[in-house]
Amino acid sequence: MQPNEKRCPKCHSEDFVKSGIIKDRQRFKCKECNYYFTVQKLGKRIEGEYVIKALQLYLEGMSFREIERILNVSHVSVMNWVKTYNIKRPNKTTNIQPEVQILPYDELLDFIGDQDILNRGGLLVTPMENKYLVLTWKSIYSKKNTSL
């Protein structure tokens, strides 16, 4: 059985043989450079769109656990993505309050059709499998205090 890369990582030769098992993974030896290597373990991968959605929600001020409950992705994964992509949350604003909903298509149409919802603040709609993630945020201040 050949590894997925089918090449030595050091000299890129395709001429290698099996050379034992280490930590339940097949080990190989390159015949040209005598380099020992193992096949990279392919872990569970999460689709890129979930990563983007998680980072968007994080930037909107949601906690890791809230993101976990909404997207059904581990909060530890979200923390790792924030570290990996070096995401910095903007300074916390006290006049914005986000609200998250997951709606099927019919309810989404009714929701967007309500003019009051469109007038009161921002709206972000993104597809999520067969439903839609709707993120709305509005100013806590009333229209009278918009000069603040």
HUSUL-V187833 format. One record per pair of residues at least 12 apart in sequence whose C-alpha atoms are under 6 Angstrom apart, sorted by the first residue. I is the first residue (numbers start at 0). J is the second residue. D is the distance in whole Angstrom. If there is no record, write none. Layout:
# HUSUL-V187833
[[I;J;D] [I;J;D]]
This chain:
# HUSUL-V187833
[[2;38;6] [14;30;6] [15;28;5] [15;29;4] [15;30;5] [16;28;5] [25;37;6] [58;88;5] [94;138;5] [94;139;5] [95;137;6] [95;138;5] [96;136;5] [96;137;6] [97;135;6] [97;136;4] [98;134;6] [98;135;5] [98;136;6] [99;133;6] [99;134;5] [100;133;5] [101;131;6] [101;132;5] [102;130;6] [102;131;5] [103;130;5] [119;137;6] [120;136;6] [120;137;4] [121;135;6] [121;136;5] [122;134;6] [122;135;5]]
